[in-house]
Amino acid sequence: MRYRKLRPLVTLVAGLAIVAGTIAASPATAAPFVGSVRDFNSEATGVAPTGCTTLGDVTVQSAAIAGAPGGNRAARLIDASASNYPRLVCASTASAQKSVTMQLTAPQMDIGVVIALGKTSADTTGLWRFFLERSGTDVVVSVFNGTNWVVIGTAPGVNPTTEWFEVRLDASSTWATIGVDRARFSTSARASTGTTMESVIINSAGTTPLGLQLYVDDFGVANSIPAFSSTLAATAPVGQQIRFPGAAKLLDGTIVAAYYEGPSHGATNGLIKLVRSSDDGLTWSSPILVTDQTHDPRGPQLTTLNDGTLLLTYFYMEWTATPYVAHGTFVMRSTDGGLTWSSPSAVGTQMSCACGPVWPDSYAGGWSAHKGPIVELASGDLLIPLYGTTPTDSRIRATVVRSTDGGVTWDAANEVTLGVGSISYLEPNLSVLPSGELVATIRTSATPRKLYLSRSFDNGFTWTTPSATDIPAEAHSQIVLDDGSVLLTYGNPNLPGRPTEGIIIDDPSGSWNGLAVRSTLVYDAATTDQANPANIEVSPGEYLTLGYNVSNRTMSAIFTTRADYAN
């Protein structure tokens, strides 16, 4: 069994209970289910599940199958009749949101399973209606749009006839997400109109064809959609907004977070502020001003060096010029944990004379910017990732500049290219793996949007040609975790608003493909201007991700654990 009964946040009870949870920004949550879960173990066998209505052959039966322990019981649906089909309907209090969890296994699955959320206890169609169909060891997921069934995705490697797998359904009146073995699929296609949901409906595909033996266990329903726990890290004054956080942990364990504060995403001047937490992100200090310059310092990132020095990087824009001017990337140093800072020093780059107009208006002088933080190598050298154009080439490329004196100077002669070609290479981020291998993750203009990887095996002097992954990522960030794996968080451009998702790559030296289908939705501000997260491992297996909400002018720290991410 893959996830069965591994539920530290819920209580198993004999009866179905309805509980209130935390209102999420959207139904596309991946936070653990919050509520009571029904395990059927105390119910009599051979009769219908208590408190639910049934049609056809639906009874509680012994279910010590697919790895379940002896004595386990579950609700069983059998479709072996051409005159009717089995149906299980369990009602709850009507509500505008529903969160449903269940474990399924189907020793026979020659026909599919319908899972729906009914508007009333008598509704057999549902406001939302999904169809799960076996295809080898995979499960194909379709949604009914009121007229037709439409395939919305495939959950790979589920093995539904031999293993228990979790189905999670989170829905509001306008949007729903179904998770099958942690593969999540979101939709706005409703089976009918309505504003509330009252029942959970599980039934076979119909009277013909025949051939379903389905077990349902660990069944829970809640009247609201859960979200990961979070704390408020900063709030901008009225008229200002927070964006682009960067974070680092000091040698004493203090977490420092820098962020950009300005009236809009771009074309206006802002400033950089910093907050700190000495209790793993539970509480945060009042913000202090790091830099407020004539023009616009943007995209702050933080790095703690092995000697305790804290580095802050940003790129500098002049919006009042016509066309806009990109003045390059700068580094500031602090030896007291971010309380005071040095004057900024420029990062040398062959891409720009630090006087040219910014893309897309022109590239006559070239331009450069940065997104990812500085990384420190075992040799003590530092690398900073940049992106931009050259005075003679409008193609946007990604590069790395090296410092050999702890970040005091950055010589353009020490710059190497990560990627340049027919697509734009943007916002590179770097990670140093325990083996010493370097991996660069790069946003691109390729369609569809996919994250690209480049690797270096000689301390960043040469890099492999960037290659595409299957991760739909923009505005991303990653950190190497205590166990050597990598936590990657990113905005998913395939979802409304580009919310922040996350995956853990257990073997970052290997392929990164095949993981995004089971990504975890970490944060959704329900706005169209979000992502650009920053991550900290507060302790082994416990993580903090910073996200922002421009509508309420806040930056939040969202807490997840290793168990919140699929293997």
Disulfide bonds with the S-S distance in Angstrom:
Cys52-Cys90 2.07
Cys353-Cys355 2.29
